[in-house]
């Protein structure tokens, strides 16, 4: 039986899928984040996450993780593939090995053809596109220090800034301050600020607090509404930048909204309105998730293009 592997290695978690040549997903596995592999400690976490996810998926598929061999494997990695290619080549037995970015596999699963633009807003943010000629382009994805506009981390960061300004007397009142204090168990926004610099609060955990901003916006908090609307604008600008690099004005382009930030109706509706102002853009949810996109790319690498068949028990 020919086996295929798809891996989504993200900032928050790692998802592994194993499929047969008919497109049936035989096993799925989950593990921790694997976005950094440069330093020795990061490499150890990376190897551990991939191995744990693979073992889990193999167990579900009835395969031996120690001996399994894949016809084709595609792994999409947050933080880029360059420092991970050699590590993965030594870990996996695969006739064809593709190591690419998490944005690329997200787009591969988002549309039926793997063409269009993926607007990704989870812990971080990026827009990635591919046209019919196979040309690709990206905008954003610079990381939490210099970029990640509109991401979950950025939304939580803007919420803390609003709370700090309120506390110091140079910003308007906002319910975000109390929401952050309650979520973290701290007495003031300054304590929250210092908490977010500790190892106990990695970026993915801070980013999860974006849901507090969405809840505050639903209650009419002006600061929260402003933060979410700005996030939608930033993400729409990333899409527009990618579109301008790959398509002519008026060309039909599918734009997929991917990531937890788009669970906010405020962000999603404002984003869709802005994106579809550009003639030709069609905005909607992805057809498949990033891990499924990686699996589809593994099939495409050997000339197969099956419809994925996923058992409910694997979802």
C-alpha positions as CSV (number, residue, x, y, z in Angstrom):
1,X,0.0,0.0,0.0
2,X,1.4,3.4,-1.0
3,X,1.3,5.8,1.9
4,X,1.3,9.6,1.9
5,X,2.1,12.1,4.7
6,X,0.9,15.6,5.4
7,X,2.1,17.7,8.3
8,X,1.1,21.2,9.5
9,X,3.8,22.4,11.8
10,X,2.5,25.6,13.4
11,X,3.2,28.1,16.2
12,X,0.5,26.6,18.4
13,X,0.4,22.9,17.4
14,X,1.5,20.2,15.0
15,X,-1.0,18.1,13.0
16,X,0.0,15.0,11.1
17,X,-2.2,13.1,8.6
18,X,-1.5,9.8,6.8
19,X,-3.4,8.8,3.7
20,X,-3.5,5.9,1.2
21,X,-3.3,6.4,-2.5
22,X,-7.1,6.6,-2.9
23,X,-7.2,9.7,-0.7
24,X,-8.6,8.0,2.4
25,X,-7.1,9.5,5.6
26,X,-6.0,6.5,7.7
27,X,-4.6,8.3,10.8
28,X,-4.4,11.7,12.4
29,X,-2.0,12.9,15.1
30,X,-1.6,16.0,17.2
31,X,1.4,17.4,19.1
32,X,2.9,20.6,20.4
33,X,4.3,23.5,18.3
34,X,7.4,23.0,16.1
35,X,8.0,26.4,14.6
36,X,11.6,26.9,15.8
37,X,14.6,24.5,15.1
38,X,17.6,26.8,15.1
39,X,18.9,26.5,18.7
40,X,19.5,23.2,20.3
41,X,16.5,23.5,22.6
42,X,14.3,24.5,19.7
43,X,15.5,21.6,17.6
44,X,14.7,19.2,20.4
45,X,11.1,20.5,20.6
46,X,10.8,20.4,16.9
47,X,11.9,16.7,16.6
48,X,9.7,15.8,19.6
49,X,6.6,17.4,18.1
50,X,7.0,15.8,14.7
51,X,7.8,12.4,16.2
52,X,4.8,12.5,18.7
53,X,2.4,13.6,15.9
54,X,3.7,10.8,13.6
55,X,3.5,8.1,16.3
56,X,-0.1,9.2,17.1
57,X,-1.1,9.1,13.5
58,X,0.6,5.8,12.9
59,X,-1.1,4.2,15.9
60,X,-4.5,5.3,14.6
61,X,-3.6,3.9,11.1
62,X,-2.3,0.6,12.5
63,X,1.2,1.4,11.3
64,X,4.6,1.0,12.9
65,X,6.1,4.6,13.2
66,X,9.6,3.1,13.5
67,X,9.4,1.4,10.0
68,X,6.8,3.2,8.1
69,X,7.8,4.5,4.6
70,X,6.0,7.1,2.6
71,X,5.7,7.4,-1.2
72,X,5.5,11.2,-0.7
73,X,5.5,13.5,2.3
74,X,4.8,17.2,2.5
75,X,5.5,19.2,5.6
76,X,4.5,22.9,5.9
77,X,6.4,24.7,8.7
78,X,5.8,27.9,10.5
79,X,9.0,30.0,10.5
80,X,10.1,28.7,7.1
81,X,11.6,25.4,5.9
82,X,15.3,26.2,5.5
83,X,16.5,25.1,9.0
84,X,14.2,22.0,9.0
85,X,14.8,20.3,5.6
86,X,17.9,18.4,6.7
87,X,16.4,17.4,10.1
88,X,13.3,16.0,8.5
89,X,15.2,14.2,5.8
90,X,17.0,12.3,8.6
91,X,13.8,11.6,10.5
92,X,11.4,10.4,7.7
93,X,11.6,7.7,5.1
94,X,9.9,9.1,2.0
95,X,10.6,8.7,-1.7
96,X,9.5,12.3,-2.2
97,X,10.0,14.9,0.5
98,X,8.6,18.4,0.3
99,X,9.4,20.9,3.1
100,X,7.6,24.2,2.6
101,X,5.9,26.9,4.6
102,X,2.7,26.7,6.6
103,X,1.2,29.4,4.4
104,X,1.8,27.3,1.2
105,X,0.0,24.3,2.6
106,X,-2.8,26.4,3.9
107,X,-3.5,27.7,0.4
108,X,-3.1,24.1,-1.1
109,X,-6.0,23.0,1.0
110,X,-8.1,26.2,0.9
111,X,-9.2,26.0,-2.8
112,X,-10.0,23.2,-5.1
113,X,-7.1,24.1,-7.4
114,X,-4.6,25.3,-4.8
115,X,-4.7,28.7,-6.5
116,X,-5.9,32.0,-5.1
117,X,-5.0,33.8,-1.9
118,X,-4.9,32.5,1.7
119,X,-5.4,35.2,4.3
120,X,-4.1,33.5,7.5
121,X,-4.6,35.1,10.9
122,X,-4.0,32.9,13.9
123,X,-1.2,33.5,16.4
124,X,0.6,35.3,13.5
125,X,-0.6,36.6,10.2
126,X,0.4,36.4,6.5
127,X,-1.2,36.4,3.1
128,X,0.0,33.9,0.5
129,X,-1.1,33.6,-3.1
130,X,-0.6,31.4,-6.2
131,X,-1.9,32.1,-9.7
132,X,-2.6,29.8,-12.6
133,X,0.9,30.1,-13.9
134,X,2.3,28.7,-10.6
135,X,3.8,32.1,-9.6
136,X,3.6,32.8,-5.8
137,X,3.7,35.9,-3.7
138,X,3.4,36.7,0.0
139,X,2.8,39.8,2.2
140,X,3.3,40.0,5.9
141,X,4.5,37.1,8.0
142,X,7.4,39.1,9.5
143,X,6.9,37.8,13.0
144,X,5.5,39.3,16.2
145,X,8.2,42.0,16.6
146,X,8.1,43.5,13.1
147,X,4.8,42.3,11.8
148,X,1.9,39.9,12.3
149,X,-0.6,42.7,11.8
150,X,-4.2,41.6,12.5
151,X,-3.1,38.4,14.2
152,X,-4.4,37.0,17.4
153,X,-1.2,38.1,19.2
154,X,-1.5,41.6,17.7
155,X,-5.1,41.9,18.8
156,X,-4.2,40.8,22.4
157,X,-1.3,43.2,22.3
158,X,-3.5,46.1,21.3
159,X,-6.0,45.2,24.0
160,X,-3.2,45.4,26.6
161,X,-2.1,48.7,25.2
162,X,-5.6,50.1,25.6
163,X,-5.7,48.8,29.2
164,X,-2.3,50.4,29.9
165,X,-3.4,53.8,28.4
166,X,-6.6,53.7,30.5
167,X,-4.7,52.9,33.6
168,X,-2.2,55.7,33.1
169,X,-4.9,58.3,32.3
170,X,-4.1,58.9,28.6
171,X,-6.6,56.6,27.1
172,X,-10.4,56.2,27.2
173,X,-12.2,53.8,29.6
174,X,-12.5,50.2,28.3
175,X,-13.8,46.9,29.6
176,X,-10.7,45.3,28.2
177,X,-8.7,46.2,31.3
178,X,-10.9,44.3,33.6
179,X,-11.2,41.4,31.2
180,X,-7.4,41.0,31.0
181,X,-7.0,41.3,34.8
182,X,-9.7,38.6,35.3
183,X,-8.1,36.3,32.7
184,X,-4.6,36.6,34.1
185,X,-5.3,36.9,37.8
186,X,-3.3,40.2,38.1
187,X,-4.1,43.4,39.9
188,X,-3.3,45.9,37.2
189,X,-2.3,46.2,33.5
190,X,1.3,46.7,34.4
191,X,1.5,43.4,36.1
192,X,-0.2,41.8,33.0
193,X,2.5,43.4,30.8
194,X,5.3,41.8,32.8
195,X,3.5,38.5,32.9
196,X,3.4,38.3,29.1
197,X,7.2,38.5,29.1
198,X,7.5,35.3,31.1
199,X,7.9,31.7,29.6
200,X,4.5,30.8,31.2
201,X,2.8,33.0,28.6
202,X,4.2,32.1,25.1
203,X,2.8,34.0,22.1
204,X,0.2,31.4,21.4
205,X,-1.3,31.7,24.9
206,X,-1.3,35.5,24.6
207,X,-2.9,35.3,21.2
208,X,-5.8,33.2,22.6
209,X,-6.8,36.3,24.6
210,X,-8.0,37.8,21.4
211,X,-11.3,36.2,22.2
212,X,-11.7,38.6,25.1
213,X,-11.5,41.5,22.6
214,X,-14.2,39.9,20.5
215,X,-16.5,39.4,23.5
216,X,-15.9,43.1,24.5
217,X,-16.7,44.3,21.0
218,X,-20.0,42.3,21.1
219,X,-20.9,44.2,24.2
220,X,-20.2,47.5,22.5
221,X,-16.8,48.4,23.8
222,X,-15.5,51.1,21.5
223,X,-11.8,50.3,22.0
224,X,-12.4,46.6,21.3
225,X,-14.4,47.4,18.2
226,X,-11.7,49.7,17.0
227,X,-9.0,47.0,17.5
228,X,-10.9,44.4,15.5
229,X,-11.8,46.8,12.7
230,X,-8.1,47.7,12.4
231,X,-7.2,44.1,12.3
232,X,-9.6,43.5,9.4
233,X,-8.1,46.5,7.5
234,X,-4.5,45.2,8.1
235,X,-5.4,41.7,6.8
236,X,-7.3,43.2,3.8
237,X,-4.2,45.2,2.9
238,X,-2.1,42.1,2.9
239,X,-4.5,40.4,0.5
240,X,-4.5,43.5,-1.8
241,X,-0.7,43.4,-1.8
242,X,-0.6,39.8,-2.9
243,X,-3.3,40.3,-5.5
244,X,-1.5,43.2,-7.1
245,X,1.6,41.0,-7.6
246,X,-0.1,38.0,-9.2
247,X,-3.2,39.1,-11.0
248,X,-4.5,41.9,-13.2
249,X,-7.4,44.2,-12.1
250,X,-10.7,42.5,-12.5
251,X,-9.3,38.9,-12.6
252,X,-11.3,36.4,-10.6
253,X,-9.5,35.4,-7.4
254,X,-10.6,33.2,-4.6
255,X,-9.6,34.5,-1.1
256,X,-9.8,32.0,1.8
257,X,-10.1,33.2,5.4
258,X,-8.0,30.9,7.6
259,X,-7.2,31.0,11.3
260,X,-8.8,31.6,14.6
261,X,-9.0,35.4,14.2
262,X,-11.7,34.9,11.6
263,X,-13.9,33.3,14.2
264,X,-14.7,36.9,15.2
265,X,-17.8,38.0,13.2
266,X,-16.6,41.6,13.5
267,X,-13.3,40.9,11.9
268,X,-14.7,38.5,9.3
269,X,-17.5,40.7,8.1
270,X,-15.4,43.9,7.9
271,X,-12.6,41.9,6.2
272,X,-14.9,40.4,3.6
273,X,-16.5,43.8,2.8
274,X,-13.0,45.3,2.2
275,X,-11.7,42.4,0.2
276,X,-14.7,42.2,-2.1
277,X,-14.6,45.9,-2.9
278,X,-11.8,44.8,-5.3
279,X,-13.7,43.5,-8.4
280,X,-13.1,39.8,-9.0
281,X,-12.4,38.8,-5.4
282,X,-14.5,36.1,-3.9
283,X,-14.1,35.6,-0.2
284,X,-15.0,32.5,1.8
285,X,-13.9,29.7,4.1
286,X,-11.2,27.2,3.1
287,X,-12.2,23.9,1.6
288,X,-9.7,22.0,3.7
289,X,-7.4,22.8,6.6
290,X,-3.6,23.2,6.3
291,X,-2.8,19.6,7.3
292,X,-5.1,18.4,4.6
293,X,-3.5,20.9,2.2
294,X,-0.1,19.3,3.0
295,X,-1.5,15.9,2.3
296,X,-2.9,17.1,-1.0
297,X,0.5,18.5,-1.9
298,X,2.1,15.1,-1.2
299,X,-0.3,13.5,-3.6
300,X,0.2,16.2,-6.3
301,X,4.0,15.7,-6.1
302,X,3.6,12.2,-7.6
303,X,0.8,13.2,-10.1
304,X,-2.2,12.2,-8.0
305,X,-5.2,14.4,-7.2
306,X,-7.6,12.4,-5.2
307,X,-10.6,13.6,-3.2
308,X,-9.8,13.4,0.5
309,X,-11.9,10.9,2.4
310,X,-11.9,11.5,6.2
311,X,-13.5,9.3,8.7
312,X,-15.5,11.2,11.3
313,X,-13.5,9.5,14.0
314,X,-10.3,11.1,12.7
315,X,-11.7,14.7,12.8
